[in-house]
Amino acid sequence: MGKVLVKNVIKRKKGYLYYVDGKGNVCEAKMARGGRKKKKKKAKKKKKKK
């Protein structure tokens, strides 16, 4: 597992993934599903039997 070297060096944005590349640079990549709220599902109506 990695180790935290320095905290609060960069401002993190919601929906982005941050990592250290092979050269030691901190990079950010947009997450495929990050930062989006899920839509609420509509409730299905039940039919009454007569």
Biopython code that builds the backbone (N, CA, C, O; Angstrom):
import numpy as np
from Bio.PDB.StructureBuilder import StructureBuilder

atoms = [
    (1, "MET", "N", (0.844, -1.177, 0.000)),
    (1, "MET", "CA", (0.000, 0.000, 0.000)),
    (1, "MET", "C", (0.883, 1.231, 0.000)),
    (1, "MET", "O", (2.006, 1.198, 0.504)),
    (2, "GLY", "N", (0.376, 2.321, -0.566)),
    (2, "GLY", "CA", (1.134, 3.560, -0.642)),
    (2, "GLY", "C", (1.222, 4.276, 0.696)),
    (2, "GLY", "O", (0.569, 3.901, 1.670)),
    (3, "LYS", "N", (2.038, 5.306, 0.716)),
    (3, "LYS", "CA", (2.260, 6.076, 1.932)),
    (3, "LYS", "C", (1.996, 7.547, 1.643)),
    (3, "LYS", "O", (2.374, 8.047, 0.584)),
    (4, "VAL", "N", (1.352, 8.246, 2.575)),
    (4, "VAL", "CA", (1.078, 9.679, 2.433)),
    (4, "VAL", "C", (2.358, 10.431, 2.774)),
    (4, "VAL", "O", (2.882, 10.306, 3.881)),
    (5, "LEU", "N", (2.856, 11.209, 1.825)),
    (5, "LEU", "CA", (4.095, 11.968, 2.040)),
    (5, "LEU", "C", (3.803, 13.362, 2.590)),
    (5, "LEU", "O", (4.394, 13.788, 3.582)),
    (6, "VAL", "N", (2.880, 14.067, 1.928)),
    (6, "VAL", "CA", (2.531, 15.425, 2.336)),
    (6, "VAL", "C", (1.023, 15.580, 2.185)),
    (6, "VAL", "O", (0.465, 15.182, 1.162)),
    (7, "LYS", "N", (0.355, 16.150, 3.181)),
    (7, "LYS", "CA", (-1.094, 16.351, 3.119)),
    (7, "LYS", "C", (-1.413, 17.773, 2.664)),
    (7, "LYS", "O", (-0.633, 18.702, 2.876)),
    (8, "ASN", "N", (-2.587, 17.920, 2.028)),
    (8, "ASN", "CA", (-3.143, 19.221, 1.620)),
    (8, "ASN", "C", (-2.230, 20.018, 0.698)),
    (8, "ASN", "O", (-2.127, 21.238, 0.827)),
    (9, "VAL", "N", (-1.570, 19.341, -0.226)),
    (9, "VAL", "CA", (-0.699, 20.029, -1.183)),
    (9, "VAL", "C", (-1.523, 20.546, -2.359)),
    (9, "VAL", "O", (-1.261, 21.634, -2.874)),
    (10, "ILE", "N", (-2.514, 19.769, -2.783)),
    (10, "ILE", "CA", (-3.354, 20.183, -3.898)),
    (10, "ILE", "C", (-4.799, 20.272, -3.425)),
    (10, "ILE", "O", (-5.188, 19.618, -2.457)),
    (11, "LYS", "N", (-5.592, 21.090, -4.120)),
    (11, "LYS", "CA", (-7.021, 21.178, -3.840)),
    (11, "LYS", "C", (-7.700, 20.096, -4.669)),
    (11, "LYS", "O", (-7.588, 20.087, -5.895)),
    (12, "ARG", "N", (-8.397, 19.192, -4.007)),
    (12, "ARG", "CA", (-9.053, 18.102, -4.704)),
    (12, "ARG", "C", (-10.425, 18.538, -5.202)),
    (12, "ARG", "O", (-11.156, 19.245, -4.507)),
    (13, "LYS", "N", (-10.762, 18.109, -6.413)),
    (13, "LYS", "CA", (-12.060, 18.410, -7.016)),
    (13, "LYS", "C", (-12.937, 17.170, -6.919)),
    (13, "LYS", "O", (-12.453, 16.040, -6.990)),
    (14, "LYS", "N", (-14.234, 17.401, -6.754)),
    (14, "LYS", "CA", (-15.173, 16.304, -6.676)),
    (14, "LYS", "C", (-15.274, 15.617, -8.036)),
    (14, "LYS", "O", (-15.394, 16.282, -9.065)),
    (15, "GLY", "N", (-15.225, 14.291, -8.038)),
    (15, "GLY", "CA", (-15.361, 13.544, -9.285)),
    (15, "GLY", "C", (-14.048, 13.268, -9.986)),
    (15, "GLY", "O", (-14.058, 12.788, -11.119)),
    (16, "TYR", "N", (-12.913, 13.553, -9.356)),
    (16, "TYR", "CA", (-11.611, 13.306, -9.961)),
    (16, "TYR", "C", (-10.801, 12.337, -9.115)),
    (16, "TYR", "O", (-10.927, 12.308, -7.890)),
    (17, "LEU", "N", (-9.975, 11.552, -9.774)),
    (17, "LEU", "CA", (-9.085, 10.605, -9.128)),
    (17, "LEU", "C", (-7.672, 11.165, -9.214)),
    (17, "LEU", "O", (-7.249, 11.618, -10.278)),
    (18, "TYR", "N", (-6.941, 11.140, -8.109)),
    (18, "TYR", "CA", (-5.586, 11.680, -8.074)),
    (18, "TYR", "C", (-4.592, 10.553, -7.834)),
    (18, "TYR", "O", (-4.818, 9.688, -6.988)),
    (19, "TYR", "N", (-3.498, 10.564, -8.577)),
    (19, "TYR", "CA", (-2.476, 9.530, -8.441)),
    (19, "TYR", "C", (-1.106, 10.102, -8.784)),
    (19, "TYR", "O", (-0.997, 11.176, -9.376)),
    (20, "VAL", "N", (-0.076, 9.375, -8.407)),
    (20, "VAL", "CA", (1.303, 9.764, -8.719)),
    (20, "VAL", "C", (1.770, 8.898, -9.871)),
    (20, "VAL", "O", (1.737, 7.670, -9.782)),
    (21, "ASP", "N", (2.210, 9.536, -10.965)),
    (21, "ASP", "CA", (2.657, 8.764, -12.128)),
    (21, "ASP", "C", (4.094, 8.277, -11.949)),
    (21, "ASP", "O", (4.701, 8.488, -10.899)),
    (22, "GLY", "N", (4.625, 7.636, -12.963)),
    (22, "GLY", "CA", (5.961, 7.047, -12.906)),
    (22, "GLY", "C", (7.073, 8.057, -12.704)),
    (22, "GLY", "O", (8.127, 7.710, -12.171)),
    (23, "LYS", "N", (6.865, 9.300, -13.119)),
    (23, "LYS", "CA", (7.889, 10.348, -12.978)),
    (23, "LYS", "C", (7.784, 11.078, -11.643)),
    (23, "LYS", "O", (8.614, 11.933, -11.330)),
    (24, "GLY", "N", (6.754, 10.736, -10.850)),
    (24, "GLY", "CA", (6.581, 11.380, -9.555)),
    (24, "GLY", "C", (5.655, 12.574, -9.575)),
    (24, "GLY", "O", (5.535, 13.275, -8.570)),
    (25, "ASN", "N", (4.996, 12.824, -10.698)),
    (25, "ASN", "CA", (4.044, 13.935, -10.798)),
    (25, "ASN", "C", (2.684, 13.513, -10.268)),
    (25, "ASN", "O", (2.286, 12.359, -10.424)),
    (26, "VAL", "N", (1.968, 14.440, -9.644)),
    (26, "VAL", "CA", (0.596, 14.176, -9.213)),
    (26, "VAL", "C", (-0.308, 14.476, -10.394)),
    (26, "VAL", "O", (-0.272, 15.569, -10.960)),
    (27, "CYS", "N", (-1.121, 13.491, -10.757)),
    (27, "CYS", "CA", (-2.014, 13.634, -11.907)),
    (27, "CYS", "C", (-3.453, 13.489, -11.457)),
    (27, "CYS", "O", (-3.745, 12.858, -10.441)),
    (28, "GLU", "N", (-4.362, 14.095, -12.245)),
    (28, "GLU", "CA", (-5.780, 13.938, -11.957)),
    (28, "GLU", "C", (-6.467, 13.379, -13.191)),
    (28, "GLU", "O", (-6.137, 13.734, -14.323)),
    (29, "ALA", "N", (-7.438, 12.491, -12.948)),
    (29, "ALA", "CA", (-8.212, 11.893, -14.027)),
    (29, "ALA", "C", (-9.675, 11.916, -13.619)),
    (29, "ALA", "O", (-10.011, 11.626, -12.470)),
    (30, "LYS", "N", (-10.542, 12.260, -14.559)),
    (30, "LYS", "CA", (-11.971, 12.310, -14.260)),
    (30, "LYS", "C", (-12.485, 10.884, -14.104)),
    (30, "LYS", "O", (-12.255, 10.028, -14.958)),
    (31, "MET", "N", (-13.181, 10.646, -13.002)),
    (31, "MET", "CA", (-13.739, 9.315, -12.768)),
    (31, "MET", "C", (-14.956, 9.112, -13.665)),
    (31, "MET", "O", (-15.671, 10.064, -13.979)),
    (32, "ALA", "N", (-15.182, 7.893, -14.066)),
    (32, "ALA", "CA", (-16.252, 7.576, -14.998)),
    (32, "ALA", "C", (-17.625, 7.928, -14.430)),
    (32, "ALA", "O", (-18.502, 8.378, -15.167)),
    (33, "ARG", "N", (-17.818, 7.728, -13.126)),
    (33, "ARG", "CA", (-19.122, 7.978, -12.543)),
    (33, "ARG", "C", (-19.039, 8.905, -11.345)),
    (33, "ARG", "O", (-20.010, 9.013, -10.596)),
    (34, "GLY", "N", (-17.948, 9.558, -11.143)),
    (34, "GLY", "CA", (-17.765, 10.385, -9.954)),
    (34, "GLY", "C", (-18.461, 11.722, -10.033)),
    (34, "GLY", "O", (-18.556, 12.313, -11.109)),
    (35, "GLY", "N", (-18.945, 12.203, -8.912)),
    (35, "GLY", "CA", (-19.512, 13.532, -8.825)),
    (35, "GLY", "C", (-20.932, 13.661, -9.304)),
    (35, "GLY", "O", (-21.482, 14.763, -9.295)),
    (36, "ARG", "N", (-21.544, 12.580, -9.721)),
    (36, "ARG", "CA", (-22.923, 12.658, -10.191)),
    (36, "ARG", "C", (-23.834, 11.992, -9.173)),
    (36, "ARG", "O", (-23.510, 10.939, -8.624)),
    (37, "LYS", "N", (-24.973, 12.617, -8.930)),
    (37, "LYS", "CA", (-25.947, 12.028, -8.022)),
    (37, "LYS", "C", (-26.846, 11.085, -8.806)),
    (37, "LYS", "O", (-27.170, 11.345, -9.965)),
    (38, "LYS", "N", (-27.243, 10.001, -8.178)),
    (38, "LYS", "CA", (-28.114, 9.031, -8.832)),
    (38, "LYS", "C", (-29.531, 9.577, -8.912)),
    (38, "LYS", "O", (-29.988, 10.301, -8.027)),
    (39, "LYS", "N", (-30.215, 9.215, -9.989)),
    (39, "LYS", "CA", (-31.609, 9.611, -10.145)),
    (39, "LYS", "C", (-32.472, 8.707, -9.290)),
    (39, "LYS", "O", (-32.173, 7.526, -9.115)),
    (40, "LYS", "N", (-33.540, 9.269, -8.760)),
    (40, "LYS", "CA", (-34.462, 8.470, -7.968)),
    (40, "LYS", "C", (-35.315, 7.632, -8.911)),
    (40, "LYS", "O", (-35.755, 8.099, -9.962)),
    (41, "LYS", "N", (-35.537, 6.375, -8.507)),
    (41, "LYS", "CA", (-36.381, 5.492, -9.302)),
    (41, "LYS", "C", (-37.839, 5.820, -9.025)),
    (41, "LYS", "O", (-38.217, 6.112, -7.890)),
    (42, "LYS", "N", (-38.651, 5.769, -10.070)),
    (42, "LYS", "CA", (-40.075, 6.022, -9.915)),
    (42, "LYS", "C", (-40.728, 4.786, -9.323)),
    (42, "LYS", "O", (-40.405, 3.658, -9.696)),
    (43, "ALA", "N", (-41.638, 5.009, -8.409)),
    (43, "ALA", "CA", (-42.356, 3.900, -7.785)),
    (43, "ALA", "C", (-43.387, 3.356, -8.765)),
    (43, "ALA", "O", (-44.137, 4.113, -9.381)),
    (44, "LYS", "N", (-43.413, 2.019, -8.902)),
    (44, "LYS", "CA", (-44.371, 1.399, -9.800)),
    (44, "LYS", "C", (-45.720, 1.303, -9.101)),
    (44, "LYS", "O", (-45.801, 1.003, -7.910)),
    (45, "LYS", "N", (-46.775, 1.565, -9.865)),
    (45, "LYS", "CA", (-48.119, 1.474, -9.321)),
    (45, "LYS", "C", (-48.596, 0.033, -9.435)),
    (45, "LYS", "O", (-48.430, -0.608, -10.472)),
    (46, "LYS", "N", (-49.189, -0.465, -8.358)),
    (46, "LYS", "CA", (-49.720, -1.815, -8.357)),
    (46, "LYS", "C", (-51.174, -1.772, -8.806)),
    (46, "LYS", "O", (-51.943, -0.909, -8.382)),
    (47, "LYS", "N", (-51.541, -2.718, -9.671)),
    (47, "LYS", "CA", (-52.915, -2.804, -10.124)),
    (47, "LYS", "C", (-53.726, -3.629, -9.142)),
    (47, "LYS", "O", (-53.266, -4.662, -8.655)),
    (48, "LYS", "N", (-54.925, -3.170, -8.857)),
    (48, "LYS", "CA", (-55.797, -3.880, -7.938)),
    (48, "LYS", "C", (-56.630, -4.889, -8.724)),
    (48, "LYS", "O", (-57.127, -4.582, -9.808)),
    (49, "LYS", "N", (-56.778, -6.087, -8.176)),
    (49, "LYS", "CA", (-57.628, -7.108, -8.795)),
    (49, "LYS", "C", (-59.057, -6.900, -8.336)),
    (49, "LYS", "O", (-59.299, -6.583, -7.171)),
    (50, "LYS", "N", (-59.998, -7.075, -9.236)),
    (50, "LYS", "CA", (-61.410, -6.910, -8.890)),
    (50, "LYS", "C", (-62.053, -8.224, -8.586)),
    (50, "LYS", "O", (-63.243, -8.271, -8.274)),
]
sb = StructureBuilder()
sb.init_structure("model")
sb.init_model(0)
sb.init_chain("A")
sb.init_seg("    ")
for serial, (resi, resn, name, xyz) in enumerate(atoms, 1):
    if name == "N":
        sb.init_residue(resn, " ", resi, " ")
    sb.init_atom(name, np.array(xyz, "f"), 0.0, 1.0, " ", f" {name:<3s}", serial, name[0])
structure = sb.get_structure()
